[in-house]
Amino acid sequence: MRKVYTADSIAIAWHFRNVLEQHGIRSVVKNEGLFSVGGEIPINECLPEVWVEQALNAKHAESIIQLIENHEFDEDSEWFCEECGESNFASFDICWNCSD
C-alpha cells in the first residue's frame, strides 16, 4: 500500500477516498480514529491519510487528487452520454442516467 494524501479532516479524506473508488482505485482511510487525540500526540501523526491498495495506482490517484485540489475542471460544463443522450455535469465520470 502507498499513501497518496494527508487530509486536514476526516471528511476530506473520505471524500478523496470515495472519488478514487469511483475511478476504480481501491483505497482506504487510515488514522481516522486518531484525529480526536491531536495535541496529546503530535498532530502530524494523527491526521487522516488516504492510501491506495496497489502502488501502481498511486500516480493516477495523486493526479486525480491534484486536479480536484487545483479546481482544474469546469463545474459548469457538461457532456452528453453517447449511449442514452442524457446531459451530465463535467464532474461526472459516468452517466447518472444509464451508468455508461
KOLNUPA-979731 format. One record per atom (N, C-alpha, C): residue in one letter; atom name; z, x, y. Coordinates in Angstrom, 2 decimals. Each point is the difference from the previous one (the first is absolute). Layout:
{pt A; CA; {Z; X; Y}}
...
***
This chain:
{pt M; N; {0.00; 0.84; -1.18}}
{pt M; CA; {0.00; -0.84; 1.18}}
{pt M; C; {0.00; 0.88; 1.24}}
{pt R; N; {-0.52; -0.56; 1.09}}
{pt R; CA; {-0.07; 0.76; 1.25}}
{pt R; C; {0.35; -0.90; 1.19}}
{pt K; N; {0.82; 0.53; 0.89}}
{pt K; CA; {0.38; -0.74; 1.21}}
{pt K; C; {-1.17; 0.01; 0.97}}
{pt V; N; {-0.32; -1.19; 0.53}}
{pt V; CA; {-1.09; -0.11; 0.96}}
{pt V; C; {0.46; -0.48; 1.37}}
{pt Y; N; {1.25; -0.50; 0.09}}
{pt Y; CA; {0.44; -0.53; 1.29}}
{pt Y; C; {1.52; -0.11; 0.03}}
{pt T; N; {0.59; 0.33; 1.14}}
{pt T; CA; {1.41; -0.23; 0.27}}
{pt T; C; {0.07; -1.00; 1.15}}
{pt A; N; {0.68; -1.11; -0.23}}
{pt A; CA; {0.04; -1.09; 0.97}}
{pt A; C; {1.30; 0.01; 0.80}}
{pt D; N; {-0.04; -0.67; 1.15}}
{pt D; CA; {1.19; -0.18; 0.83}}
{pt D; C; {0.84; -1.18; -0.46}}
{pt S; N; {-0.61; -0.90; -0.77}}
{pt S; CA; {0.72; -1.18; -0.47}}
{pt S; C; {-0.50; -0.40; -1.38}}
{pt I; N; {0.80; -0.76; -0.69}}
{pt I; CA; {-0.38; -0.48; -1.34}}
{pt I; C; {-1.21; -0.92; 0.10}}
{pt A; N; {-0.04; -0.82; 1.04}}
{pt A; CA; {-1.12; -0.94; 0.16}}
{pt A; C; {-1.33; 0.72; 0.13}}
{pt I; N; {-0.03; 1.07; 0.77}}
{pt I; CA; {-1.23; 0.78; 0.17}}
{pt I; C; {-0.40; 0.66; -1.32}}
{pt A; N; {0.97; 0.55; -0.71}}
{pt A; CA; {-0.29; 0.63; -1.29}}
{pt A; C; {-0.61; -1.02; -0.97}}
{pt W; N; {0.58; -1.19; -0.07}}
{pt W; CA; {-0.54; -1.02; -0.89}}
{pt W; C; {-1.37; -0.50; 0.47}}
{pt H; N; {-0.20; -0.06; 1.30}}
{pt H; CA; {-1.33; -0.39; 0.50}}
{pt H; C; {-1.06; 0.97; -0.49}}
{pt F; N; {0.25; 1.31; 0.17}}
{pt F; CA; {-0.98; 0.98; -0.44}}
{pt F; C; {-0.16; -0.01; -1.52}}
{pt R; N; {1.09; -0.20; -0.72}}
{pt R; CA; {-0.10; -0.08; -1.45}}
{pt R; C; {-0.90; -1.17; -0.40}}
{pt N; N; {0.18; -1.15; 0.65}}
{pt N; CA; {-0.83; -1.17; -0.31}}
{pt N; C; {-1.46; 0.23; 0.35}}
{pt V; N; {-0.26; 0.64; 1.13}}
{pt V; CA; {-1.38; 0.30; 0.38}}
{pt V; C; {-0.65; 0.92; -1.04}}
{pt L; N; {0.72; 1.01; -0.43}}
{pt L; CA; {-0.54; 0.92; -1.02}}
{pt L; C; {-0.28; -0.74; -1.30}}
{pt E; N; {0.88; -0.89; -0.38}}
{pt E; CA; {-0.21; -0.79; -1.22}}
{pt E; C; {-1.26; -0.86; 0.12}}
{pt Q; N; {-0.26; -0.54; 1.20}}
{pt Q; CA; {-1.21; -0.79; 0.22}}
{pt Q; C; {-1.25; 0.85; -0.13}}
{pt H; N; {0.14; 1.29; 0.22}}
{pt H; CA; {-1.13; 0.92; -0.16}}
{pt H; C; {-0.04; 0.61; -1.40}}
{pt G; N; {0.80; -0.52; -0.91}}
{pt G; CA; {-0.02; 0.46; -1.37}}
{pt G; C; {0.77; 1.29; -0.25}}
{pt I; N; {0.87; 0.37; 0.93}}
{pt I; CA; {0.77; 1.23; -0.14}}
{pt I; C; {1.44; -0.39; -0.34}}
{pt R; N; {0.42; 0.29; -1.21}}
{pt R; CA; {1.36; -0.33; -0.43}}
{pt R; C; {0.98; 0.90; 0.75}}
{pt S; N; {1.03; -0.63; 0.56}}
{pt S; CA; {0.96; 0.74; 0.80}}
{pt S; C; {1.39; -0.62; -0.12}}
{pt V; N; {1.01; 0.76; 0.42}}
{pt V; CA; {1.38; -0.46; -0.03}}
{pt V; C; {0.69; 0.40; 1.29}}
{pt V; N; {1.06; -0.75; 0.34}}
{pt V; CA; {0.84; 0.35; 1.15}}
{pt V; C; {1.28; 0.62; -0.56}}
{pt K; N; {0.30; 1.18; 0.49}}
{pt K; CA; {1.24; 0.68; -0.40}}
{pt K; C; {0.96; 0.03; 1.18}}
{pt N; N; {1.27; 0.18; -0.29}}
{pt N; CA; {1.07; 0.10; 1.00}}
{pt N; C; {0.30; -1.30; 0.73}}
{pt E; N; {-0.49; -1.12; -0.48}}
{pt E; CA; {0.25; -1.24; 0.74}}
{pt E; C; {1.47; -0.39; -0.01}}
{pt G; N; {0.75; 0.42; -0.99}}
{pt G; CA; {1.42; -0.30; -0.04}}
{pt G; C; {0.85; 0.98; 0.81}}
{pt L; N; {-0.59; 1.12; 0.41}}
{pt L; CA; {0.74; 1.01; 0.75}}
{pt L; C; {-0.03; -0.22; 1.50}}
{pt F; N; {-0.88; -0.87; 0.48}}
{pt F; CA; {-0.17; -0.18; 1.44}}
{pt F; C; {1.31; -0.39; 0.69}}
{pt S; N; {0.82; -0.76; -0.67}}
{pt S; CA; {1.24; -0.48; 0.61}}
{pt S; C; {1.09; 1.06; 0.11}}
{pt V; N; {-0.14; 1.14; -0.68}}
{pt V; CA; {1.02; 1.05; 0.07}}
{pt V; C; {-0.39; 1.11; 0.97}}
{pt G; N; {-1.06; -0.22; 0.77}}
{pt G; CA; {-0.40; 0.98; 1.01}}
{pt G; C; {1.15; 0.28; 0.95}}
{pt G; N; {0.31; 1.23; 0.21}}
{pt G; CA; {1.13; 0.40; 0.82}}
{pt G; C; {1.07; 0.64; -0.86}}
{pt E; N; {0.22; -0.59; -1.18}}
{pt E; CA; {0.92; 0.61; -0.94}}
{pt E; C; {-0.67; 1.17; -0.71}}
{pt I; N; {-1.29; -0.13; -0.19}}
{pt I; CA; {-0.82; 1.12; -0.49}}
{pt I; C; {-1.12; 0.17; 1.02}}
{pt P; N; {-0.64; 1.16; 0.03}}
{pt P; CA; {-1.05; 0.22; 1.01}}
{pt P; C; {-1.07; -1.10; -0.06}}
{pt I; N; {-0.39; -0.48; 1.16}}
{pt I; CA; {-0.93; -1.13; 0.10}}
{pt I; C; {-1.34; 0.32; -0.67}}
{pt N; N; {-0.45; 1.24; 0.10}}
{pt N; CA; {-1.29; 0.35; -0.62}}
{pt N; C; {0.07; -0.02; -1.52}}
{pt E; N; {1.20; -0.02; -0.55}}
{pt E; CA; {0.17; -0.07; -1.45}}
{pt E; C; {-0.03; -1.44; -0.52}}
{pt C; N; {0.14; -0.96; 0.90}}
{pt C; CA; {0.11; -1.39; -0.47}}
{pt C; C; {-1.07; -0.92; 0.56}}
{pt L; N; {-1.00; 0.53; 0.67}}
{pt L; CA; {-1.09; -0.84; 0.49}}
{pt L; C; {-0.85; -0.50; -1.17}}
{pt P; N; {-0.49; -1.22; 0.06}}
{pt P; CA; {-0.85; -0.51; -1.08}}
{pt P; C; {-1.32; 0.77; -0.08}}
{pt E; N; {-0.44; 0.25; -1.21}}
{pt E; CA; {-1.23; 0.76; -0.23}}
{pt E; C; {-0.94; -0.78; -0.90}}
{pt V; N; {-1.30; 0.19; 0.22}}
{pt V; CA; {-1.02; -0.59; -0.85}}
{pt V; C; {-0.60; 1.11; -0.84}}
{pt W; N; {0.02; -0.20; -1.31}}
{pt W; CA; {-0.53; 0.98; -0.94}}
{pt W; C; {-1.12; -0.66; -0.81}}
{pt V; N; {-1.05; 0.76; -0.29}}
{pt V; CA; {-1.07; -0.50; -0.87}}
{pt V; C; {0.21; 0.56; -1.39}}
{pt E; N; {-0.39; -0.79; -0.99}}
{pt E; CA; {0.24; 0.39; -1.38}}
{pt E; C; {-0.93; 1.10; -0.48}}
{pt Q; N; {-1.22; 0.01; 0.49}}
{pt Q; CA; {-0.93; 1.04; -0.41}}
{pt Q; C; {-0.31; 0.89; 1.19}}
{pt A; N; {0.25; 1.28; -0.16}}
{pt A; CA; {-0.22; 0.93; 1.11}}
{pt A; C; {-1.45; -0.01; 0.47}}
{pt L; N; {-0.93; -0.37; -0.88}}
{pt L; CA; {-1.41; -0.06; 0.37}}
{pt L; C; {-0.24; -1.03; 1.11}}
{pt N; N; {0.82; -1.03; 0.06}}
{pt N; CA; {-0.15; -1.05; 1.01}}
{pt N; C; {0.68; 0.34; 1.32}}
{pt A; N; {0.71; 1.10; 0.07}}
{pt A; CA; {0.79; 0.32; 1.19}}
{pt A; C; {-0.85; 0.13; 1.25}}
{pt K; N; {-1.09; 0.72; -0.06}}
{pt K; CA; {-0.85; 0.17; 1.19}}
{pt K; C; {-0.56; -1.33; 0.47}}
{pt H; N; {-0.44; -0.83; -0.93}}
{pt H; CA; {-0.53; -1.31; 0.37}}
{pt H; C; {1.10; -0.85; 0.62}}
{pt A; N; {1.18; 0.01; -0.59}}
{pt A; CA; {1.13; -0.76; 0.53}}
{pt A; C; {0.36; 0.47; 1.41}}
{pt E; N; {0.05; 1.30; 0.20}}
{pt E; CA; {0.32; 0.55; 1.32}}
{pt E; C; {-1.04; -0.41; 1.03}}
{pt S; N; {-1.27; -0.03; -0.39}}
{pt S; CA; {-1.05; -0.38; 0.96}}
{pt S; C; {0.11; -1.48; 0.37}}
{pt I; N; {0.36; -0.85; -0.96}}
{pt I; CA; {0.18; -1.43; 0.29}}
{pt I; C; {1.16; -0.19; 0.98}}
{pt I; N; {1.10; 0.67; -0.26}}
{pt I; CA; {1.17; -0.10; 0.88}}
{pt I; C; {-0.33; 0.51; 1.39}}
{pt Q; N; {-0.74; 1.10; 0.08}}
{pt Q; CA; {-0.39; 0.57; 1.29}}
{pt Q; C; {-0.86; -0.97; 0.80}}
{pt L; N; {-0.94; -0.66; -0.67}}
{pt L; CA; {-0.84; -0.99; 0.69}}
{pt L; C; {0.84; -1.13; 0.59}}
{pt I; N; {0.97; -0.46; -0.76}}
{pt I; CA; {0.85; -1.09; 0.48}}
{pt I; C; {0.86; 0.47; 1.17}}
{pt E; N; {0.60; 1.18; -0.13}}
{pt E; CA; {0.86; 0.50; 1.08}}
{pt E; C; {-0.78; 0.26; 1.29}}
{pt N; N; {-1.25; 0.41; -0.12}}
{pt N; CA; {-0.82; 0.30; 1.18}}
{pt N; C; {-0.75; -1.23; 0.51}}
{pt H; N; {0.19; -1.13; -0.66}}
{pt H; CA; {-0.68; -1.24; 0.39}}
{pt H; C; {-1.51; 0.21; 0.07}}
{pt E; N; {-0.55; 0.69; -0.99}}
{pt E; CA; {-1.43; 0.30; 0.01}}
{pt E; C; {-0.82; -1.08; -0.67}}
{pt F; N; {0.45; -1.23; 0.08}}
{pt F; CA; {-0.80; -1.11; -0.44}}
{pt F; C; {0.06; -1.06; 1.08}}
{pt D; N; {-1.06; -0.73; 0.12}}
{pt D; CA; {-0.11; -1.03; 1.03}}
{pt D; C; {0.46; -1.33; -0.60}}
{pt E; N; {1.19; -0.45; 0.37}}
{pt E; CA; {0.56; -1.22; -0.57}}
{pt E; C; {-0.79; -1.23; 0.38}}
{pt D; N; {-0.76; 0.06; 1.08}}
{pt D; CA; {-0.74; -1.16; 0.46}}
{pt D; C; {-1.35; -0.15; -0.68}}
{pt S; N; {-0.48; 1.04; -0.64}}
{pt S; CA; {-1.31; -0.09; -0.65}}
{pt S; C; {0.15; -0.72; -1.33}}
{pt E; N; {-1.10; -0.37; -0.57}}
{pt E; CA; {0.03; -0.71; -1.27}}
{pt E; C; {-1.19; 0.43; -0.85}}
{pt W; N; {0.07; -0.32; -1.27}}
{pt W; CA; {-1.12; 0.23; -0.90}}
{pt W; C; {-0.19; -1.25; -0.85}}
{pt F; N; {-1.19; -0.16; -0.55}}
{pt F; CA; {-0.32; -1.18; -0.78}}
{pt F; C; {-0.18; 0.39; -1.46}}
{pt C; N; {0.62; -0.77; -0.86}}
{pt C; CA; {-0.06; 0.24; -1.44}}
{pt C; C; {-1.42; -0.22; -0.51}}
{pt E; N; {-0.53; 0.95; -0.75}}
{pt E; CA; {-1.33; -0.13; -0.56}}
{pt E; C; {-0.05; -1.04; -1.11}}
{pt E; N; {1.14; -0.25; -0.65}}
{pt E; CA; {0.06; -0.95; -1.11}}
{pt E; C; {0.03; -1.45; 0.47}}
{pt C; N; {0.93; -0.32; 0.95}}
{pt C; CA; {0.17; -1.40; 0.40}}
{pt C; C; {-0.35; -0.25; 1.47}}
{pt G; N; {-0.23; 1.06; 0.78}}
{pt G; CA; {-0.37; -0.16; 1.40}}
{pt G; C; {1.16; -0.26; 0.95}}
{pt E; N; {1.23; 0.04; -0.51}}
{pt E; CA; {1.18; -0.28; 0.83}}
{pt E; C; {0.27; 1.13; 0.99}}
{pt S; N; {0.46; -0.36; 1.19}}
{pt S; CA; {0.38; 0.97; 1.03}}
{pt S; C; {1.38; 0.56; -0.32}}
{pt N; N; {0.15; 1.33; 0.11}}
{pt N; CA; {1.27; 0.68; -0.27}}
{pt N; C; {0.34; 0.94; 1.14}}
{pt F; N; {1.30; 0.15; 0.28}}
{pt F; CA; {0.43; 0.97; 1.00}}
{pt F; C; {-0.32; 1.42; -0.48}}
{pt A; N; {-0.21; 0.91; 0.93}}
{pt A; CA; {-0.33; 1.38; -0.33}}
{pt A; C; {1.09; 0.67; -0.83}}
{pt S; N; {1.24; -0.41; 0.17}}
{pt S; CA; {1.10; 0.61; -0.74}}
{pt S; C; {0.03; -0.41; -1.47}}
{pt F; N; {-0.80; -1.01; -0.40}}
{pt F; CA; {-0.05; -0.43; -1.40}}
{pt F; C; {-0.99; 0.87; -0.76}}
{pt D; N; {0.42; 0.49; -1.15}}
{pt D; CA; {-0.88; 0.78; -0.85}}
{pt D; C; {-0.75; -0.88; -1.00}}
{pt I; N; {0.59; -1.14; -0.32}}
{pt I; CA; {-0.65; -0.94; -0.89}}
{pt I; C; {-0.04; -1.36; 0.68}}
{pt C; N; {-0.92; -0.82; -0.43}}
{pt C; CA; {-0.16; -1.33; 0.58}}
{pt C; C; {1.22; -0.86; -0.30}}
{pt W; N; {0.53; -0.64; 1.01}}
{pt W; CA; {1.16; -0.86; -0.19}}
{pt W; C; {-0.37; -1.26; -0.77}}
{pt N; N; {-1.27; -0.38; 0.05}}
{pt N; CA; {-0.44; -1.25; -0.61}}
{pt N; C; {-0.31; 0.15; -1.48}}
{pt C; N; {-0.76; 1.04; -0.36}}
{pt C; CA; {-0.44; 0.12; -1.40}}
{pt C; C; {0.50; 1.27; -0.69}}
{pt S; N; {0.74; 0.83; 0.73}}
{pt S; CA; {0.56; 1.24; -0.54}}
{pt S; C; {-1.06; 1.00; -0.47}}
{pt D; N; {-1.19; -0.08; 0.59}}
{pt D; CA; {-1.06; 0.95; -0.34}}
{pt D; C; {0.01; 1.18; 0.94}}
***
